[in-house]
Amino acid sequence: MSSSSSPFTKAQLIPQEETLEITRNKTQLYIGIPKETHFQEKRICLTPDAVAAIVGQGNKVLMEKGAGTEAGFQDSDYNEAGAQLTHDTEKVFGCPIILKVEPPTLEEIKWIQPKTLLISALQLKTQKKEYFELLSKKKITALAFEFIKDEDGTYPAVKALSELAGTASVLIAAELMAYGNNSNGLLFGNISGVPPLEVVIIGAGTVGQFAARSAIGLGASVKVFDSSIPRLRNLQLVAGQSIFTCTLQPKYLLKALRRCDVAIGALRGSNRSPVVVTETMVENMKKGAVIIDVSIDMGGCFETSEMTSHDRPTHVKHGVIHYGVPNIPAKYPKTASIAISNIFTPYLFDIAESGGIENALRFDNGLKNGLYFYRGILTNQTVGNWFSLPHSDINLLIF
């Protein structure tokens, strides 16, 4: 038979590398959800519906009693969903997977078993070097949900909570204008014959977009400032209508602040939010105007802002009401918990279906991006540089 009649090409006849299939045997998860102890933290990572779905797939959930109460979910709801409940906090922290909103305290880390998977926020700016040293000592694998990326390259947890903060900032401003100390008694809403309220939003990111959408929906006249033309252009598209946008030029910003009833700060920075509104600018604002500095957790973009709490959320300076609570989503714990649960649940299914966290990290680059510790080895360069700790590339640890 001539070679031309062979059913194979010449390339196919050359010996090929053998491709080994990575097994994806499903595994059972055993998840511990402790009660949050951080100041004024009322949120929880999983709703009863999410727990029911997870338990329904053959996984186990152990919860500390009362963990969801302040978010509006009762122990009986979780019990009916299939979760196991206990008063023993240490037992919950002994589970192979720990799910929290806030990062664990140093005392709580001592309860965590070696080689545990920890999924929580990291809040890098508030951490100390000792936190990472304890995680390393116990060979813990840790995921920070604010680092996890979605398929489109966005950060789903950050985006969801930013949407909530943006919408809430307008609702909080509406409440303060009606009932706050030194308030002007003004109402959001385009009432016939009454000039609409003027709202200045500094920052056209997710917080700014949702603040603008909410303010426009309530009939306010909105002006948005940002240093990025693409962000301002994108906000116009999201708003679905033409609104006033401007780059951060002090002359035009001061003019807008003098006229506005509400100013919302939503600028972020790599280390600290840039201060774009000086004390002199605040002095020129209307008496009884309201400032909501959403970026206060990064230092704030108003020079006169001070960090406050949900118990005492405001202070008055130069006759202007300042709201500086750093954790606005915690004011709406049920909504925030549902948003967080919607993000966590698919990832937990992914980990179970993949046969464990190692395989899940191999197949999901977005999840891998959220990893900052792998079996006690620091894998996040930002954390390493921040605390002068040695770090390794996760791609060299997981093949």
N, C-alpha and C positions, 0 to 999 in steps of 0.2 A: 504494500500500500504506500503510495507516495505521501510525503510529508504534508502536501497541500490538502490532503483529504482528512487530516487529523481534526477531531472535534475541539481541540484545545489550541489556544494561541501560544506562540513561543514564550511570552511573558508568563502565561499560566503554568507552563511546564517547569519554570524555575522554582526551586524550593522557596516556600513562603514562611514568614515568621508565624509562629503559632500564637493566636489571640486567645487569652484565657478570660473567661467570663467571670466577672465579679459577682459573687452570690448576693442575692438580696432576700435572704430568708427573713420573714417577718418575726419580730421579737415582741415580747410583752413588756410594757412600760409600767413602772411602779413610781407614781408621782406624789410628792409631798407638797402640800400647800399650807404654809404656816400663816398665822395671823400677823398682819403688818403692825410693827411697833413704832415706825418712824412718826415724828410729830405731824399730826393732822393728815396722815395718809389713811384714806378710807377705801381705796380701790382694791380689787382682787383680780387675779389673772384669768380665772375661768368662771363663766356663768354656770348655773345648774344645767342648762341645755347643752353646753359644751362638755361638761362632765358626763352627762348621760351618753353623748355620742362617743366619747373616749372609752368609757367603761363598756359600752355596747360592742366595742371592737376587741374586747378581751383584756383590756388594760386595767390597772388598779389606781385608785386615787385615795390618798389618806389626807384628811384635812383637819386642821386644828379647829375646835369648836369656836364659833363666833367669828371666823375669818371673813365671812361675807356679809355679816349683819349690817355694818355701817354703809355698805354699798347697796343695801336693800334686798339682800338675798338671805333667807333664813336657813338655819341648820337643817330644818325639815325638808327644804327644797333640795339640798345637796344629798340628804339621806335617801330621798325618793329617786334621785338621779343615779344612785348606786355608789356614792362615795362612802368611805369609812370615816367616822368622826372620832376624835380623841381630844382630851384635855392635855395630853402629854406633848408639850412643845418639842422636847428633845427627841421623842419618837418620830415626829414629823420630819425633823431635820436629819433623821437617820435614813430616810428613803434614798434610793439610788438616783432619783431625779428630784431636784428642788426647784419649785416654780414660785417666784416672788415678783412683786412690783418694784420695791426698793431693794438695793443691794443689802446683803446680810451685814449685821454689825459684827465687830470683832468677836464678841461673846458668842454670837450665833454660829460663826464659822467654826468655833471649837466643837460644836455639836455635830457638824457635818462629817460624814464618814469619808475616809480616803477613797479617791477615784470616783467621787460623786460628780454628776452633771448638774451644774448650777445655771439656771436661766433666769435672768433678772435685768433690771437696769444697772448701769455701771456708775453713771454720774461722776465722771472722771474728775471734774473740778473740786468735788467734795471729798475725794478719797485721800488716804494716807499710804505711805509706802508699806506700812505694816500689813495692810489689807492684802496686798499682792504677795507679800512674803508668806503669809498664812496659807493662802491658796496654793502656793508653790510647795509648801511643806507637806500638804495633804494630797498632792498630785491631783488636784481638782481640774476638771474640764469646765470652762465657764463661757457662756454666751451672753453678750450684752444686747438687749433687744433694740437699743437705739443705733447699733452698728449694722443690724441685719438689713440686707438690700433686697428689693423686689426684682422681678424679672425686667422691669423697665428702668432699673438703676436707681430708683428712689428708695427712701428709707420708710417703710410702711408704718412703723410704730411712731416715729417722729412726725410723719405727715398726718396721721390720724389724730394725734394729740394736738398738733398745731391747728388743725381744722376746728377742733373743739375750743381751743384757746381763742382763736380769732372770732368765732361766733359768740363765745361767752363774753369777750371784752366789750362788745356792743351792748349786750344785755345788762352787764354790770354797770356800764356807764349810764344806761337808761334808768336803772334803779337809783344810782347815786344822785342823778340830777333831780329826782323826785323826792328822795328821802334823806339824802346825806346832809351832814352838817355844812352850813354855808351854801346849800344848794339853791339854784335859781327857780326850782319848781317847773322846769321845762319838760315837755313830753316829746319823745320820738314819735314821728308820724306826720305825714303831710296833710295837716288839717286845713280845710278850705278857709282861705282868707288869712291864715297864719303863716308867716315865713318859715320855711323848713330849717331844722337845725343844721349847723355846719360841722362836719366831722373831718379832721385831718388825720390821715394814716401815714405813718413814717415806716416804710418797708413794704415791698410788693411781693414778698414770698408767700408761703401758704397761709400764715397767720394774717397777713395783710389782705390777701385775696378774700378770705372768708369773713374778715371784719368788714371789708368793703361791701361784699354781697349782702351781709346782714343789715348794714346801715342803709344801703340803697333800698332793701326790702321794706324797711321801716319809714321810708320817705325822706331820708336825710340827703343833704347836698354834700357830696364826698370829694375830697381832694387827696390824692396819693402822691407821696414823694419817695424816690429811691434813687440810688446812684447808678442803677443798671437799667439801660434802655430796653434790653430784651425782657426783663422782668415786668417793666411797665407795659410793654406791648402785650405780653402774655396776659396780664391782668385785664387789659381792655377786652381781649378775646374771651376770657373767662366770664367777665361781667356781662358780656352780651350787649353792651351799650357804650356809648362814648362818655367817659368821665374825665375830670380834670386830672392830669398826671404831669409831674414835673421832676426834674433832677434835683438833687439836694443842694440848691443854691440858697444861701442864708437870706438874701433879700426877699425872695418869693416865699420862703418858709416862714419868715417873721411876719410878713403881710397876712399869710393864711392863719397863723396862730393867733394874731390879734383879733381876728373875726370869729374864730371857731368856738363852738360850745364844748366839743370833745376832741381830745388829741390822744391817739393810740400809737404807742411806740412798739414796733415789731421788727427792729433791725437786729441782725445777728452778726457776730464777728468770729474770727478763728479762735481768739483767746478772750476778748472782751468786746461787748457791744460798743460801737463808736458813739460818743456823746455828741449829738448833733444839735440838741436844744440846750442853749446856755441858760443860766439863771436870769440873765437880762431879758431873754426872750420870754421866759415864764412870767416875769414881772409885768410884761406888756400884754399878757392874756387877760381876758375878761374875769372879773371877780365871780366866783361860783362855777367857772369852767372846770371840766373834769379831765384829768390825765390818767390813762391806763397804760402803765409801762409793762408790757408783756415780756420784754427782754430784761427784766430786773434780775433774773437768775444769772444773767451774763454781765451784770453791772449796771444795766439800764442805759437808755439813750437820752434821758433827760437829766441834766446836771442836778436838779433838785429832787430826784427820786430817792426814796429810802425803802429798804426791804421791810415789808409788814407781814402780818399773818391773817388767816381767815377769821380769827377772833377779833382782831383790831386791824381791819384791812386798809384804813386810810389815814392820811395826815394832811393838814392844810398848810400850805406855804404860799405867801404873797397872795392870799385870798383864793388860791386855786386848789381844788381837791385832788390829791394824789393817791392812786391805788397802786400798791407795789407788792402784791402777793406773788411769790415766785412759782407757785404750783396751782395755777388756775384750774386745770382739769379736775383736781381733787375736790373742788367746790361742787362738781357734778359727778359724784363717784359711780353712780349706776351707769350713766351714759359712757363714762370713761372706761369702766370695767367691761362693758359690752364691746367697745371698740378694741380694747386690748385682747379680749378673749377671741374675737374674730381673727386677729393676727396670729395668736399663739396656736390655736387649734390645728390649722392645716400643717404647721411645722411639726407638731407632736405626732400627727398621723404619718407625716413624711419620715420621721425618725423611726417609728414603729415598723412601717412598711419596708424601710431600707435595711432593717435588721440591726439598728443601733446608730449611735451618733457618728461613728467613723464612716460608715457607708453613706449616711445622709450628707456628710460634709464632702465626700467625693463627688456626689452627683449634683449638689446644690451650691453653686459659688456664692449665691446671696447669703445663704446660711453660714457658709465658711467665713464670709466677711464679718459676721457677728462674733466670731470666736476671738477671745483674747487670752485664753489659757487652754492648753491641751495637755492633760495629764501632768500638770504642775509646771509646764514650760510656757513662758510668756510668748505669745505669738503676734501681739499687736505692737507695731513699731511706734505709734503715737504714745502709748502707755510707757513703753520702754524709754523713749526719749524724755518724757515728762518726769519720770522718777529715777532716771539714770539706772535702769535695770537691763540686764542682758535679755535679748529676745531672739527668737528663731523664726524663720519663714515656715508657715504651716505646710506649704507644699513640699518641704523637705521631710516632714514628719508623717504626712499621710500620702501614700502613693496610690 
